[in-house]
C-alpha cells in the first residue's frame, strides 16, 4: 500500500451522506472495508436521497477501476476526480484501497455486527501499517464511542461544514454605532419614488452584504437596508414601515424590528431568495404566507404559492398516506393551516383577508411533496420551504435549482430542531444556503430572535 500521511477509513454513512467524500482527503489514502461495500449494495435500491447517493458512490468507484489501466486494485487506485465534479483539480490526490482479506476477532470467530466488522478491519489495517496513522471517519456517534473504547482514532466527517462555528453564521441585520453619522461626513442623501437613499464609503470594519439590514437605536432611530455595494461605496435605503395599521401586509403588521426587516425582504421583487431562521413563534411562516398572499392575490406578481416542507423521513416514500400528493402532504402542513386561520379570520385579516374565502385561497396555494421535485421547473411561483433545517446541502441545491424565471423561494427553519440523522447546525442545508447566498445581490437573510406567540410560549422557550 502506498504510504500517505494518513489512512482514512470511511464508514458507510459518510459515503451515503456525501458521495464526493472519496475525493476530499487531499493527499491522504482512503480505505473502504468490505462491509461498507455490502451496505452500499443493500442501500442502492429505491428513490430516496440515500439510495441515489449509494448508487453514485458505486459509479465513482467503478469509474476509478475502469480508469486504472493496470487493473492492479490491490495496490490502490489513484483518486483522480471524475469529469463534471466541481472540486479543486490542482489538489494532491491519494489512493483508494479496499479490504482484501477477512478481519477476524481475537478468538478466531467472524464478527457479524457491521460496526464490529468495520472496527475489526480498522484494527487489521492499523496492525499492517504501524507507521501510518489510521483514522476512522464516521457520522455515527455510537461507532465513534466504540472506536474510542477499542483505542481507535475516530473523527466526524466535517468536510461538508458550511461553518466551523454556528455562532459565526451571518445574521442578516446589524446595529450601527451611535456615532455612525459622524463617522461618515461624506454621506450623500437623496429621495426618489417615495424612498430615501444614502451613499456612504464602506470601511474595512463595515463587513456589509447586499440586502443586509442596519439599524441605529435611540432618539434618532433609523432602519436601513444595504441596497447595493461596489467600488468601496454602499447605497443604503430607509426601509418601509410595516408597523402601522395603514401599511399592513394582508392584515399583518410587524410586531418588532426583525419582523419589519423580514417583510421588507419578502415584499421586494428584486430579492429572489429569502431565508428566515428563528425559533418557534417568531412569525416565520405567518410573515412568509402573508407576503405571498399579498403578491399573488393583490399584486398578481406570482401565479400561485407553492408550499412544501422536509418531512422527518426526508426523501422517503409517503405512499402510506391515502389520497393524492396534496392530500398525502396535508398532515405535514399543520403550520400552513394554522396560519391560514389567522390570515382569513375577520378579526385578524385586512380587507382582502376578510373578503377571500378558503376555497379561493386553496385554489392559489398548492402543497407539493419534496420527493417529486427532481426534474421540475417552477415559473412565476412564490415557493415556501418549511422545516428547511432538515435538508442536506445537496437537497437544498436540488430544490433551489427548480426555480424558473420569476420565481421567489423562501426557506424557513430552526436549526435547533434538526430531526434528520447525521445533520448538525453547521452541516444543515439551510446553514449552507445562508452562508453561500449572503454575498449575492438578489438574496436576503434574517435571523428572528424574538417570539411573538404569547407570554406563555415566550416563558416556555426560556425556562423549559
N, C-alpha and C positions, 0 to 999 in steps of 0.2 A: 504494500500500500504506500502511495506517495505520502510523505510526511509533510503536512502543513503545520501551521502554528497551532491549530486545534482541530479536533474532530467533533462535529456536532451531530448528535443522533436525533432525528426528527420523529416525534410522535405523530400518530395518525391525525389527531385533531388539529395539529399545526398545518398539515398539508390540506386538509379539508376546509380550514378557515381561510388560508391564503395559498392557492396553488403555486404562486410565484415564489414562495418561501425557499424553494430549492435553490434559487439564484441570488439570494440575499445575504450570503455569508462570506462575500468577498473572496479572499484567497484561501480561506479555510476549507477543509474537506467536509463533506456531508455523508452521513451513513444512514441507510434505511434498513431496519430489521425486516425479516421475512413476515413477521406478524403484522407489521404495518401494511405491507402489500396485500396480505389476505384481508385485512379490514377495509382497505380501499376497494378491493374487488367486491366485497359484500355490500358496500355502500353505494356502488355505482348505478344501481337501478333506481329509477324514479325521476320526478321532475322537480324535486326540491333543490334549493341552492347547494346544499351539502352534496347531493348526488352529482350535480353538474360539476362541482369542484373536484370530486373524486375522479370523474372521467377526465377532467382537464389535467390532473396530475399524471394519470396514466398516459395521456397523449404526450405530455412533456417528456416523460421517461422513455417512451417508445421512440420519440424523435432523437433523443440523445443516443440511444442504442443504434439507430439506423445511421446516424451521422458519424459514428465511430467506425472508421474503415477497417481497423484491425480486428474488431469484434472481440477484444480481449477484456471482457467485462470484469474478470477477477482482478485486473489491475486498476480498475476505476475508469469512469467516463469523465471527460472534460465537460465542465458545466458551462458550455457555450450558450449564450442567450438565443432562444428561438426567434425567428423572424416575427416582427409585429409586437414584441414585448418591449414596452417603454421603460427600460432601465438604463443605467449608465453602462454603455457598451465599452467604455475605456477602462472600467474597473477590472482588477485582477480577479481571476476565477480559480476555484479549487476543483476538486474531483468528487464525483459521486460514486459511493461504494455500497454494495449490498451484502447482507449476511449470507454467506455461502456454506455455513455449517450449523447444525442444530446445537443450540445452547442448552446445557443440562444443569440441573441443580446439583448441590454437593453430594447428595446420596445417589446420583445417577438416574433419578426419575425425571421425566419431562414435566415442565410446568404447563398447566392448561389454562390458567388465567392470563388473558392478553397482556395486562400490565406487568405481571411477573415474567412473562416471556420476554418482554421488551427489556426489563431490568436485567434479566439473565444475559441477554445479548450485549448489553452495555458492559456488564462485568467482564464477559469474554473478550470484548473489544479492548477494554482497558488493560486486561492481562496480556493481550497480544501486542499492545503498543504502550509499554510502561513509560516511555519517554515523552509521549504526546498527551496533552490534557484532553480528556474526553468529557463532553458536556451533553447532557440530555436536555432537549428543548421540548417542552410540553405546556399546553394551556390547562392541563388537568392539575388542579391544586393537590388532590389526593395522591396522584402519582409523584408529584414533586416531594410530598411528605415521605412517601415510601422510599424514594431515591435518597433523601437525606438520611433516613434511618439506615439504609444499606451502604452509606458512605459514598454515594454517587453525586457528583456535582450536577445540579438541575437548575434550569432557568425557564422563565416565561418567555414566550415569543413576543418581542417588543418592536419588531421592525415595522409593524403597521400602526404604531402610535402616531397620532396627529401631534401630540404634545407630550413632553416629559412630565409635566405637572399640570393638572387640570385647572389649578388656580391661575395659570397664565393665559387661559382662554380669553380671547377678545370679548369684551362685554357689550360693545356697541354704543356705549354712552360714557361720558367722562365729565367730571366737574372742572370748570376753568378756575384758575387762580383769581383771587379777589382783585388783583391789580392788572387784570388782563388788558383792559383798555389802555392803561399807562404803558404797558409793555409793547403796544403796537400803535405808536403815534402816527405811523404811515398809513393807518387804516383808511380805506375809502369806502363810502357807502352810497347807495342809490336805491330808488324804488322803481319797480316795474311790474305791471299787471297785478297790483294789489299786494305784492311781496316786497320786503326789504332785504337788501343784499349787502354784504360786506366783503371786501377784498383785503386779505392780510398776508403778510410774509410769514411763511412757516419756518420755525427754527428747528434745530435738531431735537430739542426736548419735546416738541409737539409731534408725537408719533400718531398722526391722524390717518384715517382711512375714508374712502368715499362713503357718503351717507352715514357717517358716524354722527351721533348726537352729542351736543355740548350744552352745558347749562352753567349759568352764573347765579348762584342763590343770593339771597339778601334783599335789600331795599330796591336795588336796581336789577331785579331778577330778569333774566333773559334766557330763552331756549333757542338754540341754533342747530343747524344741520350743515355738515360739510357737503356742499353740492358738487364740488369738483376740486381736483388737485393737479398741479402742473407747474413746472418751471419755478419751483420754490414759492408759489403762491397758492392760496386756498380761497375759494369762493364760499362764503357762509350765507345761509338763508335763515331768517327767523321762521320757526316752524308755525304751522297752522294751530289754532287753539280749538281743541275739541272738548274743553271743559264745560263750556256753557251750553244751555239747552237749545239755543238758537243755531248751534253748529254741531249737530249730532250726526252720527252715522247709523242709519236705520234705527233711530231712537236710542242708541247707546252713546254715552258720553264718557270721556276719560275720567277716572277717579284718582289718578296720580300721574306724576310726571312720566314714568316709564310707559304707561298705557297711552299717553298722548303721543309719545315718540313712536310707539308701535303703530298707532292709527295713521300717522304721517307716512310711515313706510308702506303700510298696506294699501293706502289710497293713492300712492304715487305711480302713475303708469310707466314711468321710466325705470322703476325697480322691478326686475323680473323674478328675483329670488329673495324671499324674506324668511329668516329663521327666528323663531321665538322660543327662548329657552327659559324655563322657570318652574317653580314648584306648583303643586296643585292649588288652584284657587286664585292664581294671578291673572286669569282672564284671557289666556292664550286662545282657546277655542272660540270663546264668545266674540272677541275682537276680530279674529280672522273671518268668522262666519258673517258678522255684521258688515264688515268691509266688502265681503264677497257679494252679499245680497244687494248692497247699495250699488255696486259696479255692474252687476248682472241685470237687476230689475230696473234701477233708476237710470243709470248712465249707459246701460247696454254696451259696456266696454268689452265684456266677455259673453260668450254664448250660454254658458252654464257653469255651475260649481260641481267639481268632482271631489268627493270625499273618500279617502282611503286611510288605512292605518296598518301598522305592522302588528299582526296578531301574535300572540305569545309564541305559537309554533310557526315562526316566520317561514313562508315558502312551502309549508306542508299542505296536504290535501284538505279542503274544507267540505268535502262531499258528504260528511256525516250529518250535516245540517240540511234540512229539507228546503226545496224551492229553488228559485233562480239564483244567479250570482248575487243580486242585490239582496234577496231575502236571506241568503246564507250569511252575508256580511252584517245584516241589521243587528244581530245580538252583540256584535263587537262595537257598534256605533252608538253606545249609550250617551257619550258626550255630545253627539250631534243632536239627538232627540231632546236632551235636557236643555241645550242652549236654544233650540228652535222654540221651545215653550216660552222662554224668556223673550225672544225676538218677536213672537206673534201674539203675545198677550196684550190686551187693550191697556193694561196699567203700565206696562213697560215699553211697549212699542211706539214708534213715531207714526206719522201719517200713513206711510206706506205699510208699516208693520201692522197697523190696525186694519187696513183695507185688504191686505193679501190673505188669502185662505191657505190652509195647509195643503190643499190639492194643487194650488198654483205653485207654491214653493217646491213641492215634491216633484213637479214637472221640470224644475230648473236645478234641482240638486240630485246628482247621481252618486250612488255608492258603488265603488268598484273594489274588487279584491286585488291585492298587490300581487297575488300569484300569477295573474294573467296580464301583467303589464308589459312583459317582454314582447317586443316587436310592434307595439302600438305607438301611435303618434297623436298627440292631443293638440288641436288647433283652436286658438282663441278661447281657452278654458282657464278658469280660476281653480287651481288644484290645491287642496288642503291635505297634507300628510300628517296624520296624528300619530302619537307614540313613535316618533322618528328615532328616538334614542335606541330602539331595538333593531335598527338596521345596521348592517355592516357597511364599511366604506364601499365595497363592490355593489351591494344592493342599492345604496344611495346613488351611485353613479348610474346604475341601470334605470332607476326611477327618474332622475333629473333629465337624462338624455331622451326621455319620452316627449319632452316639451317641444312643440312646434311653434311656428310664428304666432305671436300674440298671446302666448300662454304665460301665466304667472304661477309660480309654485311657492307655497307657504309650508314650511316644515315646523312642526310643533313638537316639543318634547321636554322631558325632565330626566336628566341623566342620573338622578338619584333613584330612579325607578326602572333600571335596566333589568329585563326579565330573560334576555337571551343568554344562553351559556357562552362562555368564552369572550363576552364583551365587557369592557370596563369603561369608566368615564373617559379615559384617554384614547380608547380604540373604537368608540362608538362612531357610526357613520354620521351622526348629527354633529359631533365634535369635529370630525374630519371636514365636513362641508363648511362649517362656520369658519374654521381656520383657513381653508383653501379659497373661500369666496370673499374674505374680508377686504381684499385689495381691488376687487372688481368694481367697476363704476356703475353696475346695474344690480347690485345686491345690497341688502341691509340686514343687520342682526341686532336683536335686543335681548338682553337678559333681564327678565322681570323678577323682582325680588319680593315685592310687597303683595301679600294676599288680600283679596277683596271679597271673599265669600261671606264670612260672618265673623263675629268676635269669637264664637265657639271654635270655628275652623282655624282661626289665627292662633288661639292659645293652644289648640291641639297640636299644631305643627311645631310649636316651640317646646312644649313640655313633654310630649309623648315620644 
